[in-house]
Amino acid sequence: MFHRKPLEERIAERQAKLPPLKEGQHFEHGPAKFVFISLITAVVLMHIVGLAIVMHFA
């Protein structure tokens, strides 16, 4: 539509321009890494607090 390349081709071209990822680097985007670490930390803390509450009342 409107003489544009399909979305798949535009994404492929953009990814082809990116340099290869460094060994051990899984997140190219800093905020994505922050959100991921924050969510994992929140889930672990909720499990620990929940376990402490259950053990206290058992």
C-alpha positions as CSV (number, residue, x, y, z in Angstrom):
1,M,0.0,0.0,0.0
2,F,1.3,3.5,-0.9
3,H,4.3,2.0,-2.7
4,R,5.9,0.8,0.5
5,K,7.8,-2.5,1.0
6,P,6.0,-5.1,3.1
7,L,6.5,-4.9,6.8
8,E,8.5,-8.2,6.8
9,E,11.0,-6.8,4.3
10,R,11.5,-3.6,6.2
11,I,12.1,-5.5,9.4
12,A,14.6,-7.8,7.7
13,E,16.5,-4.9,6.2
14,R,16.6,-3.1,9.6
15,Q,17.9,-6.3,11.3
16,A,20.5,-6.9,8.6
17,K,22.0,-3.5,9.3
18,L,22.4,-4.3,13.1
19,P,25.8,-5.5,14.2
20,P,25.9,-9.1,15.5
21,L,25.2,-9.5,19.3
22,K,28.2,-9.8,21.6
23,E,28.7,-13.1,23.4
24,G,26.6,-13.1,26.6
25,Q,24.6,-10.1,25.7
26,H,20.9,-10.9,25.4
27,F,19.2,-7.5,25.7
28,E,20.0,-4.8,23.1
29,H,17.6,-2.4,24.8
30,G,18.4,-1.0,28.2
31,P,14.9,-0.4,29.4
32,A,13.8,-3.9,28.4
33,K,16.6,-5.3,30.6
34,F,15.5,-3.1,33.5
35,V,11.8,-4.2,33.2
36,F,12.8,-7.8,32.9
37,I,15.1,-7.7,36.0
38,S,12.4,-5.7,37.9
39,L,9.7,-8.2,37.2
40,I,11.8,-11.2,38.1
41,T,12.8,-9.5,41.4
42,A,9.2,-8.7,42.2
43,V,8.0,-12.3,41.5
44,V,10.8,-13.7,43.7
45,L,10.0,-11.3,46.6
46,M,6.3,-12.1,46.4
47,H,7.0,-15.8,46.6
48,I,9.3,-15.3,49.6
49,V,6.8,-13.0,51.4
50,G,3.9,-15.5,50.6
51,L,6.0,-18.4,51.9
52,A,6.8,-16.5,55.1
53,I,3.1,-15.7,55.7
54,V,2.1,-19.3,55.1
55,M,4.8,-20.6,57.4
56,H,3.8,-18.1,60.1
57,F,0.2,-19.2,60.2
58,A,0.7,-22.9,59.7
